[in-house]
Amino acid sequence: MKLKLAAVLAAVVGLSGCVSQDEMALSKNVYKIDVDARGLIPIAIAKGQTQQRVAESTLAKGYTHYIIQQAGSQSGSIYAGNTPVYGNTTVNVYGNTAYANTTYTGGHPINIPTYQNSIIVAMFKAPNVPAGALDAAEVLASSKPKKKKNAPFT
């Protein structure tokens, strides 16, 4: 029972986590956006929404289009501790002699997966939009889930 609890605790720590985002201006219209995530679920969210985050940032700064000039990502893990260690001792008595056997379980490392994504993006607004620039509003519109139309009842 205790071993199952330790396994559940390790799974919860590995799945849960957080996503953080930092932005730094490199020039008037060039920004570096860093996205850091810890835990399996936040990593999946961060990977799927990086383009959306860049588009939101572009619009928030008053620009309409952007070009990703450089992007890089890195995955790893951080040590979060160990699962609890439990001992179980069995004693067998034969006459006046006792034999004991102790087994230990647990003590396994808990590692939380990490993901870092760094993007350098140039932002533009009309009339200075270069060819190949992505329209931030279109990127956001395409990243939102589509609403299903209700089928008529027959």
Sequence and secondary structure as in RCSB ss.txt:
>XXXX:A:sequence
MKLKLAAVLAAVVGLSGCVSQDEMALSKNVYKIDVDARGLIPIAIAKGQTQQRVAESTLAKGYTHYIIQQAGSQS
GSIYAGNTPVYGNTTVNVYGNTAYANTTYTGGHPINIPTYQNSIIVAMFKAPNVPAGALDAAEVLASSKPKKKKN
APFT
>XXXX:A:secstr
 HHHHHHHHHHHHHH  EEEEEEEESSSSEEEEEEEEESHHHHHHHHHHHHHHHHHHHHHTT SEEEEEEEEEEE
EEEEEEE  EEEEEEEEEETTEEEEEEEEEE  EEEEEEEEEEEEEEEE TT   TT EEHHHHHHHHS      
    
